[in-house]
Amino acid sequence: EEQVLALADAVLAQPALALTGIEGYEGVIHGDHAI
């Protein structure tokens, strides 16, 4: 989860990038909000 949040923060810091979804990463996010 920490790595996902770090990635989201890095994307937000770059105006030319946009985080649009997690398609193709099913099963990567674990825990209470697993996908």
RAKAWO-V532975 format. One record per run of one state. SS is the DSSP state (H for helix, E for strand, C for the rest). FROM is the first residue (numbers start at 1). TO is the last residue. If there is no record, write none. Layout:
# RAKAWO-V532975
SS:FROM:TO ; SS:FROM:TO
This chain:
# RAKAWO-V532975
C:1:1 ; H:2:12 ; C:13:35
